[in-house]
């Protein structure tokens, strides 16, 4: 069973796997720069109540598996991670600022996949067992009509 996180009025287990790469796939996230990037990602996540479950900084890309609060969208989290880390790394390492003269360390895109302990088949089975079968898969408890409404 998954470890559920709690908010003031929520209980959740939302996990995302993100991957993003350096612009032009330059292999610059090595040594001290890679360690600093790891530290920045940890700090950014900590301030937003995002838990890092697993992570890996490669010379030209980053993998992060995170557990995220429901009010934070995946796109806003990636925007935050890529934007803040790019700005701070360029401030601290002049060699990066020279190499990425356009002010962007990261490529424009990213990969995102949801991860979880519950499959879609398990959710469908749970919903199905709540009440008898319906014609369209969306029942209203206590109504005689098998379909209608929403």
N, CA, C and O of each residue as an XYZ file, in Angstrom:
600
protein
N       0.836     -1.186      0.000
C       0.000      0.000      0.000
C       0.875      1.241      0.000
O       1.908      1.277      0.670
N       0.479      2.231     -0.728
C       1.251      3.468     -0.858
C       1.195      4.279      0.428
O       0.222      4.214      1.179
N       2.244      5.037      0.668
C       2.274      5.987      1.772
C       1.592      7.258      1.293
O       2.115      7.951      0.421
N       0.435      7.568      1.850
C      -0.285      8.760      1.437
C       0.210      9.967      2.207
O       0.491      9.878      3.403
N       0.316     11.097      1.521
C       0.678     12.363      2.159
C      -0.609     13.097      2.497
O      -1.651     12.869      1.882
N      -0.522     13.970      3.472
C      -1.714     14.690      3.921
C      -1.502     16.190      3.806
O      -0.417     16.715      4.056
N      -2.586     16.863      3.417
C      -2.640     18.317      3.421
C      -3.751     18.720      4.382
O      -4.329     17.858      5.045
N      -4.059     20.002      4.472
C      -5.104     20.445      5.399
C      -6.464     19.770      5.151
O      -7.168     19.416      6.097
N      -6.820     19.599      3.888
C      -8.117     19.000      3.565
C      -7.983     17.915      2.506
O      -8.954     17.585      1.824
N      -6.796     17.366      2.369
C      -6.559     16.374      1.320
C      -5.696     15.225      1.821
O      -4.947     15.344      2.791
N      -5.833     14.131      1.130
C      -4.948     12.986      1.313
C      -4.573     12.561     -0.097
O      -5.458     12.347     -0.925
N      -3.282     12.434     -0.391
C      -2.890     12.236     -1.777
C      -1.598     11.430     -1.905
O      -0.815     11.299     -0.963
N      -1.416     10.901     -3.102
C      -0.171     10.254     -3.520
C      -0.015     10.553     -5.007
O      -0.399      9.747     -5.854
N       0.546     11.710     -5.315
C       0.736     12.139     -6.692
C       2.228     12.135     -6.975
O       2.993     12.874     -6.355
N       2.634     11.294     -7.918
C       4.050     11.167     -8.241
C       4.274     11.427     -9.721
O       3.513     10.968    -10.572
N       5.337     12.176    -10.013
C       5.715     12.484    -11.387
C       7.170     12.105    -11.616
O       8.017     12.266    -10.737
N       7.445     11.599    -12.810
C       8.811     11.354    -13.256
C       9.108     12.403    -14.317
O       8.452     12.445    -15.358
N      10.103     13.254    -14.048
C      10.499     14.310    -14.975
C      11.885     14.033    -15.515
O      12.760     13.537    -14.805
N      12.071     14.361    -16.783
C      13.394     14.314    -17.402
C      13.523     15.567    -18.253
O      12.628     15.886    -19.036
N      14.634     16.277    -18.101
C      14.919     17.402    -18.982
C      16.405     17.415    -19.270
O      17.205     16.892    -18.495
N      16.769     18.020    -20.396
C      18.161     17.976    -20.838
C      18.726     19.372    -21.040
O      17.993     20.356    -21.145
N      20.052     19.427    -21.093
C      20.732     20.687    -21.347
C      20.540     21.068    -22.815
O      20.344     20.209    -23.675
N      20.600     22.336    -23.073
C      20.473     22.829    -24.441
C      21.653     22.303    -25.259
O      22.797     22.325    -24.805
N      21.364     21.842    -26.444
C      22.348     21.246    -27.357
C      22.992     19.975    -26.794
O      23.981     19.480    -27.334
N      22.428     19.463    -25.716
C      22.933     18.272    -25.023
C      24.411     18.405    -24.620
O      25.145     17.417    -24.568
N      24.825     19.638    -24.338
C      26.185     19.848    -23.833
C      26.330     19.126    -22.504
O      25.421     19.148    -21.674
N      27.456     18.497    -22.309
C      27.714     17.705    -21.107
C      28.399     18.592    -20.051
O      29.599     18.469    -19.806
N      27.624     19.475    -19.444
C      28.184     20.473    -18.519
C      27.822     20.213    -17.059
O      28.377     20.862    -16.172
N      26.916     19.293    -16.788
C      26.485     19.044    -15.410
C      27.371     17.978    -14.762
O      26.900     16.915    -14.359
N      28.652     18.289    -14.675
C      29.614     17.365    -14.081
C      30.307     18.045    -12.913
O      30.295     19.271    -12.803
N      30.904     17.254    -12.049
C      31.693     17.776    -10.938
C      30.922     18.712    -10.036
O      29.817     18.403     -9.589
N      31.519     19.862     -9.775
C      30.951     20.839     -8.852
C      29.610     21.392     -9.351
O      28.718     21.661     -8.547
N      29.462     21.561    -10.664
C      28.215     22.080    -11.230
C      27.078     21.079    -11.001
O      25.970     21.473    -10.640
N      27.347     19.798    -11.206
C      26.340     18.764    -10.977
C      25.916     18.681     -9.518
O      24.733     18.528     -9.214
N      26.892     18.783     -8.617
C      26.575     18.763     -7.184
C      25.747     19.980     -6.781
O      24.816     19.869     -5.983
N      26.091     21.142     -7.335
C      25.331     22.358     -7.028
C      23.910     22.270     -7.580
O      22.965     22.728     -6.938
N      23.757     21.679     -8.775
C      22.428     21.499     -9.352
C      21.580     20.609     -8.447
O      20.415     20.913     -8.194
N      22.157     19.516     -7.960
C      21.430     18.627     -7.043
C      20.969     19.390     -5.800
O      19.831     19.232     -5.358
N      21.839     20.203     -5.249
C      21.505     20.989     -4.069
C      20.381     21.988     -4.374
O      19.473     22.165     -3.562
N      20.440     22.637     -5.532
C      19.400     23.602     -5.916
C      18.053     22.920     -6.097
O      17.033     23.449     -5.656
N      18.030     21.758     -6.735
C      16.782     21.026     -6.927
C      16.192     20.643     -5.572
O      14.982     20.753     -5.373
N      17.026     20.198     -4.647
C      16.550     19.864     -3.302
C      15.951     21.083     -2.602
O      14.891     20.983     -1.985
N      16.621     22.229     -2.692
C      16.133     23.453     -2.041
C      14.806     23.912     -2.639
O      13.884     24.271     -1.907
N      14.710     23.902     -3.958
C      13.486     24.340     -4.627
C      12.321     23.442     -4.227
O      11.233     23.930     -3.923
N      12.545     22.144     -4.228
C      11.481     21.200     -3.860
C      11.073     21.363     -2.407
O       9.885     21.297     -2.088
N      12.031     21.573     -1.528
C      11.727     21.715     -0.110
C      10.842     22.937      0.145
O       9.940     22.879      0.980
N      11.088     24.032     -0.558
C      10.300     25.240     -0.335
C       8.864     25.097     -0.824
O       7.990     25.837     -0.373
N       8.601     24.168     -1.731
C       7.262     23.987     -2.299
C       6.564     22.728     -1.795
O       5.547     22.327     -2.359
N       7.086     22.101     -0.752
C       6.507     20.890     -0.167
C       6.466     19.732     -1.168
O       5.538     18.922     -1.163
N       7.477     19.671     -2.015
C       7.623     18.584     -2.981
C       8.683     17.639     -2.436
O       9.776     18.073     -2.070
N       8.366     16.348     -2.380
C       9.294     15.352     -1.865
C      10.010     14.668     -3.015
O       9.366     14.161     -3.934
N      11.321     14.647     -2.974
C      12.104     13.956     -3.994
C      12.224     12.497     -3.571
O      12.773     12.199     -2.510
N      11.713     11.591     -4.394
C      11.780     10.166     -4.108
C      13.047      9.537     -4.684
O      13.613      8.613     -4.099
N      13.482     10.043     -5.825
C      14.688      9.540     -6.483
C      15.154     10.598     -7.457
O      14.333     11.336     -8.002
N      16.441     10.692     -7.689
C      16.951     11.652     -8.645
C      18.306     11.245     -9.166
O      19.033     10.481     -8.531
N      18.641     11.771    -10.343
C      19.938     11.486    -10.946
C      20.311     12.639    -11.865
O      19.540     13.016    -12.747
N      21.500     13.196    -11.652
C      22.020     14.244    -12.514
C      23.078     13.620    -13.409
O      24.138     13.212    -12.933
N      22.795     13.545    -14.703
C      23.756     13.076    -15.702
C      24.445     14.299    -16.299
O      23.976     15.420    -16.105
N      25.537     14.106    -17.013
C      26.223     15.267    -17.590
C      25.353     16.120    -18.518
O      25.562     17.329    -18.620
N      24.369     15.493    -19.203
C      23.558     16.267    -20.144
C      22.054     16.189    -19.912
O      21.289     16.710    -20.723
N      21.614     15.563    -18.844
C      20.183     15.549    -18.530
C      19.958     15.204    -17.061
O      20.869     14.764    -16.359
N      18.713     15.418    -16.613
C      18.349     15.212    -15.212
C      17.097     14.339    -15.153
O      16.155     14.549    -15.917
N      17.088     13.359    -14.245
C      15.907     12.543    -13.944
C      15.502     12.848    -12.508
O      16.347     12.865    -11.612
N      14.209     13.089    -12.287
C      13.716     13.323    -10.931
C      12.356     12.643    -10.780
O      11.470     12.809    -11.619
N      12.203     11.881     -9.707
C      10.915     11.292     -9.335
C      10.467     12.011     -8.074
O      11.141     11.953     -7.045
N       9.318     12.696     -8.155
C       8.858     13.515     -7.042
C       7.431     13.169     -6.650
O       6.652     12.657     -7.454
N       7.107     13.461     -5.396
C       5.740     13.402     -4.904
C       5.327     14.851     -4.684
O       5.997     15.604     -3.978
N       4.217     15.223     -5.297
C       3.843     16.626     -5.413
C       2.470     16.885     -4.805
O       1.589     16.034     -4.924
N       2.254     18.042     -4.151
C       0.919     18.384     -3.641
C      -0.066     18.586     -4.794
O       0.346     18.946     -5.897
N      -1.356     18.361     -4.555
C      -2.340     18.454     -5.632
C      -2.508     19.851     -6.224
O      -2.929     19.972     -7.374
N      -2.193     20.903     -5.481
C      -2.381     22.247     -6.012
C      -1.263     22.672     -6.957
O      -1.352     23.742     -7.558
N      -0.214     21.868     -7.106
C       0.890     22.223     -7.993
C       0.815     21.395     -9.271
O       0.811     20.165     -9.219
N       0.757     22.058    -10.398
C       0.697     21.354    -11.673
C       2.095     20.895    -12.084
O       3.089     21.502    -11.685
N       2.175     19.828    -12.878
C       3.488     19.359    -13.336
C       4.244     20.438    -14.117
O       5.454     20.594    -13.947
N       3.537     21.178    -14.968
C       4.216     22.197    -15.777
C       4.775     23.320    -14.912
O       5.860     23.832    -15.191
N       4.048     23.710    -13.866
C       4.563     24.781    -13.004
C       5.772     24.313    -12.198
O       6.681     25.099    -11.931
N       5.786     23.040    -11.811
C       6.936     22.522    -11.078
C       8.176     22.471    -11.964
O       9.259     22.866    -11.532
N       8.031     21.992    -13.189
C       9.174     21.934    -14.095
C       9.658     23.344    -14.431
O      10.863     23.591    -14.488
N       8.730     24.257    -14.651
C       9.103     25.642    -14.932
C       9.921     26.212    -13.777
O      10.921     26.896    -13.997
N       9.501     25.931    -12.562
C      10.204     26.398    -11.375
C      11.604     25.770    -11.284
O      12.588     26.477    -11.064
N      11.691     24.455    -11.452
C      12.976     23.749    -11.346
C      13.967     24.207    -12.416
O      15.123     24.504    -12.116
N      13.511     24.259    -13.651
C      14.407     24.641    -14.738
C      14.771     26.120    -14.674
O      15.930     26.479    -14.877
N      13.805     26.970    -14.397
C      14.062     28.411    -14.379
C      15.001     28.845    -13.272
O      15.990     29.535    -13.521
N      14.693     28.442    -12.048
C      15.534     28.858    -10.913
C      16.930     28.247    -11.003
O      17.924     28.928    -10.747
N      17.010     26.963    -11.366
C      18.334     26.334    -11.436
C      19.175     26.967    -12.538
O      20.375     27.171    -12.351
N      18.579     27.278    -13.672
C      19.321     27.910    -14.769
C      19.861     29.274    -14.351
O      21.033     29.579    -14.567
N      19.007     30.078    -13.760
C      19.410     31.426    -13.362
C      20.518     31.391    -12.310
O      21.507     32.115    -12.419
N      20.349     30.545    -11.291
C      21.330     30.497    -10.206
C      22.649     29.876    -10.657
O      23.715     30.336    -10.247
N      22.596     28.836    -11.497
C      23.837     28.233    -11.978
C      24.626     29.214    -12.839
O      25.854     29.258    -12.757
N      23.939     29.998    -13.660
C      24.649     30.968    -14.497
C      25.228     32.110    -13.674
O      26.262     32.673    -14.034
N      24.566     32.457    -12.566
C      25.114     33.492    -11.690
C      26.385     33.001    -11.008
O      27.331     33.766    -10.824
N      26.404     31.720    -10.631
C      27.522     31.190     -9.856
C      28.679     30.681    -10.704
O      29.809     30.624    -10.220
N      28.427     30.309    -11.958
C      29.463     29.725    -12.812
C      29.566     30.511    -14.116
O      28.763     30.310    -15.027
N      30.551     31.407    -14.207
C      30.721     32.229    -15.415
C      30.944     31.400    -16.683
O      30.592     31.843    -17.776
N      31.515     30.222    -16.553
C      31.738     29.383    -17.747
C      30.407     28.966    -18.372
O      30.309     28.851    -19.593
N      29.394     28.741    -17.556
C      28.071     28.411    -18.088
C      27.446     29.624    -18.764
O      26.803     29.500    -19.807
N      27.635     30.783    -18.173
C      27.084     32.008    -18.751
C      27.715     32.272    -20.121
O      27.044     32.755    -21.032
N      29.001     31.955    -20.264
C      29.683     32.157    -21.538
C      29.208     31.140    -22.580
O      28.973     31.486    -23.738
N      29.070     29.883    -22.154
C      28.650     28.828    -23.091
C      27.203     29.020    -23.533
O      26.883     28.839    -24.708
N      26.328     29.384    -22.600
C      24.907     29.594    -22.897
C      24.619     31.087    -22.926
O      23.948     31.610    -22.037
N      25.119     31.765    -23.935
C      24.994     33.213    -24.041
C      23.544     33.663    -24.187
O      23.245     34.836    -23.963
N      22.637     32.763    -24.557
C      21.226     33.111    -24.689
C      20.466     33.032    -23.383
O      19.245     33.186    -23.380
N      21.147     32.797    -22.271
C      20.571     32.766    -20.929
C      19.729     31.522    -20.633
O      19.010     31.499    -19.635
N      19.802     30.504    -21.465
C      19.025     29.291    -21.240
C      19.958     28.081    -21.199
O      20.573     27.732    -22.207
N      20.061     27.443    -20.032
C      20.871     26.226    -19.916
C      20.089     25.022    -20.416
O      20.652     24.129    -21.050
N      18.799     24.999    -20.134
C      17.978     23.822    -20.432
C      17.292     23.935    -21.785
O      16.943     25.029    -22.230
N      17.104     22.793    -22.430
C      16.335     22.778    -23.673
C      14.882     23.112    -23.359
O      14.476     23.089    -22.197
N      14.107     23.418    -24.378
C      12.748     23.907    -24.147
C      11.811     22.845    -23.598
O      10.951     23.164    -22.777
N      11.942     21.625    -24.012
C      10.981     20.599    -23.638
C      11.382     19.817    -22.398
O      12.439     20.042    -21.808
N      10.507     18.892    -22.021
C      10.776     17.991    -20.912
C       9.866     16.776    -21.054
O       8.889     16.801    -21.802
N      10.197     15.727    -20.334
C       9.382     14.512    -20.287
C       8.688     14.476    -18.935
O       9.292     14.811    -17.916
N       7.418     14.070    -18.922
C       6.677     13.918    -17.677
C       5.801     12.686    -17.778
O       5.087     12.502    -18.764
N       5.855     11.847    -16.763
C       4.969     10.687    -16.678
C       4.476     10.576    -15.245
O       5.212     10.854    -14.299
N       3.223     10.167    -15.096
C       2.702      9.940    -13.753
C       3.102      8.546    -13.308
O       3.230      7.628    -14.118
N       3.294      8.408    -12.023
C       3.711      7.140    -11.445
C       2.811      6.888    -10.247
O       2.472      7.819     -9.516
N       2.427      5.652    -10.044
C       1.603      5.384     -8.875
C       1.496      3.904     -8.576
O       1.868      3.054     -9.385
N       0.980      3.619     -7.394
C       0.822      2.237     -6.959
C      -0.503      1.654     -7.431
O      -0.689      0.437     -7.409
N      -1.419      2.510     -7.858
C      -2.745      2.068     -8.272
C      -2.842      2.191     -9.788
O      -2.575      3.252    -10.351
N      -3.225      1.104    -10.439
C      -3.375      1.132    -11.888
C      -4.776      1.605    -12.265
O      -5.675      1.636    -11.424
N      -4.954      1.970    -13.526
C      -6.282      2.397    -13.970
C      -7.288      1.259    -13.889
O      -8.473      1.495    -13.654
N      -6.830      0.029    -14.080
C      -7.725     -1.130    -13.957
C      -8.232     -1.285    -12.523
O      -9.391     -1.643    -12.311
N      -7.376     -1.018    -11.543
C      -7.776     -1.120    -10.136
C      -8.821     -0.054     -9.795
O      -9.773     -0.331     -9.066
N      -8.648      1.157    -10.317
C      -9.607      2.237    -10.058
C     -10.949      1.911    -10.702
O     -11.996      2.090    -10.080
N     -10.925      1.432    -11.946
C     -12.167      1.071    -12.637
C     -12.900     -0.040    -11.896
O     -14.124      0.009    -11.768
N     -12.165     -1.047    -11.401
C     -12.779     -2.144    -10.649
C     -13.402     -1.635     -9.349
O     -14.491     -2.069     -8.973
N     -12.726     -0.728     -8.669
C     -13.247     -0.157     -7.432
C     -14.540      0.606     -7.696
O     -15.511      0.458     -6.954
N     -14.557      1.411     -8.736
C     -15.758      2.177     -9.069
C     -16.890      1.246     -9.474
O     -18.041      1.470     -9.099
N     -16.575      0.204    -10.236
C     -17.588     -0.763    -10.675
C     -18.251     -1.459     -9.498
O     -19.455     -1.711     -9.540
N     -17.503     -1.775     -8.455
C     -18.064     -2.506     -7.319
C     -18.917     -1.625     -6.412
O     -19.596     -2.146     -5.526
N     -18.904     -0.301     -6.605
C     -19.709      0.597     -5.780
C     -21.194      0.398     -6.016
O     -21.986      0.503     -5.080
N     -21.582      0.116     -7.234
C     -22.978     -0.113     -7.568
C     -23.008     -0.982     -8.813
O     -21.984     -1.164     -9.471
N     -24.152     -1.508     -9.132
C     -24.296     -2.408    -10.269
C     -23.863     -1.790    -11.583
O     -23.513     -0.611    -11.634
N     -23.885     -2.582    -12.649
C     -23.404     -2.125    -13.948
C     -24.318     -1.059    -14.556
O     -25.502     -0.990    -14.228
N     -23.770     -0.240    -15.433
C     -24.539      0.759    -16.164
C     -24.167      0.675    -17.636
O     -23.176      0.042    -18.000
N     -24.957      1.309    -18.466
C     -24.708      1.219    -19.903
C     -23.512      2.052    -20.350
O     -22.824      1.683    -21.302
N     -23.256      3.170    -19.675
C     -22.161      4.027    -20.125
C     -21.004      4.132    -19.122
O     -20.066      4.895    -19.353
N     -21.052      3.390    -18.027
C     -19.963      3.400    -17.063
C     -20.010      4.542    -16.070
O     -19.054      4.749    -15.323
N     -21.127      5.303    -16.047
C     -21.234      6.438    -15.129
C     -22.616      6.402    -14.491
O     -23.584      6.887    -15.077
N     -22.714      5.832    -13.295
C     -24.001      5.663    -12.609
C     -24.206      6.749    -11.572
O     -23.257      7.339    -11.057
N     -25.475      6.994    -11.281
C     -25.863      7.889    -10.196
C     -26.549      7.030     -9.156
O     -27.580      6.416     -9.431
N     -25.981      6.982     -7.960
C     -26.528      6.135     -6.908
C     -27.922      6.613     -6.524
O     -28.158      7.804     -6.322
N     -28.837      5.655     -6.427
C     -30.196      5.955     -6.012
C     -31.119      6.341     -7.149
O     -32.300      6.594     -6.912
N     -30.621      6.395     -8.380
C     -31.503      6.729     -9.506
C     -31.882      5.448    -10.237
O     -31.131      4.472    -10.230
N     -33.043      5.461    -10.861
C     -33.507      4.289    -11.587
C     -32.958      4.266    -13.016
O     -32.866      3.199    -13.623
N     -32.598      5.415    -13.549
C     -32.113      5.467    -14.931
C     -30.658      5.028    -14.977
O     -29.826      5.516    -14.211
N     -30.363      4.114    -15.871
C     -28.993      3.620    -16.005
C     -28.083      4.646    -16.622
O     -26.883      4.663    -16.346
N     -28.638      5.504    -17.456
C     -27.807      6.541    -18.037
C     -28.573      7.854    -18.022
O     -29.798      7.869    -17.901
N     -27.868      8.917    -18.142
C     -28.494     10.229    -18.127
C     -27.727     11.168    -17.250
O     -26.719     10.792    -16.651
N     -28.187     12.364    -17.169
C     -27.496     13.356    -16.329
C     -26.169     13.733    -16.939
O     -26.122     14.321    -18.020
N     -25.104     13.405    -16.268
C     -23.776     13.786    -16.724
C     -23.333     12.809    -17.770
O     -22.231     12.933    -18.304
